[in-house]
């Protein structure tokens, strides 16, 4: 490699480093070549020598992060049994968290905004991620009937999503606590929230409805259903008015007839999602029985919403992409709900219906993967809703090592 080639490679890597940090802070839609150039002391035209468009630069950032995830999954997959594969993958993820933090030598972009990229780049990145997902799914075996395959997909999904949001969760912990948190997280992944107990979850009301009232003919309701799904898929910044309207076969004018702006709709989506979480917890905590039974009721209701055709709960990662002016009150309310879930777990530990787990880690894991369950609703539709809810519930209650 010549000196010129080395300089080119080093400068290109520095541009990716800077862009990765900016995406982590502001999302893909908040990235600009001008900001990258200013951050590293180059002219805007100099950046285009390496990356012609910001979309190409974003793709390079995500490709580098996917390269590392692929290496981690490959290393973990070389372990001789499922338990050691999971332990290795968790360990590798904790080791790499430092590369996601400000000031890291080569910061890695967080994958939560990957779907906010535009096509055809988005399609290629998603295809790469799905290939890695399939390799991780192989940790749990191959073949089987529809339910067996779905259960395997759900366990893989819980495992990877838990690690996928780990950097955001670890922001609340000192570096010295990471080893302890790792041990508690491994415990939850291995044995779940209620090891050895029944995992079958009864749908609320005995059927396929969560009990929330909705009007399928109401235009705003339909807007929120589509918007919530798109925000879960593409993030706040990747969800445009045009995209929402096109999913409903409407014009932008029709959108603005019902709502003043996209932010109004997004805030309504968050309000609906947080109100639903609160109402479900109210009902569960007021029910007779142990705190474990309350947890099972809440979990069944949450999963029924996420895996059915109802307007989904928004993913917690979407909170981080909200504009600063809108973020504070929504994040504060979301944090209060998460603490309430942790309080339920603490009460269950105190009364003896739940095992001694770390309630903060357990609450974060539970809310994160329940939010993420939305991504599996198309695949889950191949089996009865009650079975899909119970299979996902088994993964959380009995752990990813449980064979169902």
HELIX and SHEET records of a PDB file:
HELIX    1   1 UNK A    3  UNK A   26  1                                  24    
HELIX    2   2 UNK A   28  UNK A   30  5                                   3    
HELIX    3   3 UNK A   33  UNK A   40  1                                   8    
HELIX    4   4 UNK A   44  UNK A   47  1                                   4    
HELIX    5   5 UNK A   54  UNK A   77  1                                  24    
HELIX    6   6 UNK A   82  UNK A   96  1                                  15    
HELIX    7   7 UNK A   97  UNK A  100  5                                   4    
HELIX    8   8 UNK A  111  UNK A  116  5                                   6    
HELIX    9   9 UNK A  121  UNK A  137  1                                  17    
HELIX   10  10 UNK A  138  UNK A  140  5                                   3    
HELIX   11  11 UNK A  146  UNK A  164  1                                  19    
HELIX   12  12 UNK A  166  UNK A  170  1                                   5    
HELIX   13  13 UNK A  175  UNK A  177  5                                   3    
HELIX   14  14 UNK A  178  UNK A  191  1                                  14    
HELIX   15  15 UNK A  204  UNK A  206  5                                   3    
HELIX   16  16 UNK A  219  UNK A  234  1                                  16    
HELIX   17  17 UNK A  241  UNK A  247  1                                   7    
HELIX   18  18 UNK A  252  UNK A  258  1                                   7    
HELIX   19  19 UNK A  262  UNK A  286  1                                  25    
HELIX   20  20 UNK A  291  UNK A  307  1                                  17    
HELIX   21  21 UNK A  316  UNK A  321  5                                   6    
HELIX   22  22 UNK A  324  UNK A  351  1                                  28    
HELIX   23  23 UNK A  359  UNK A  372  1                                  14    
HELIX   24  24 UNK A  373  UNK A  376  5                                   4    
HELIX   25  25 UNK A  377  UNK A  380  1                                   4    
HELIX   26  26 UNK A  385  UNK A  398  1                                  14    
END                                                                             
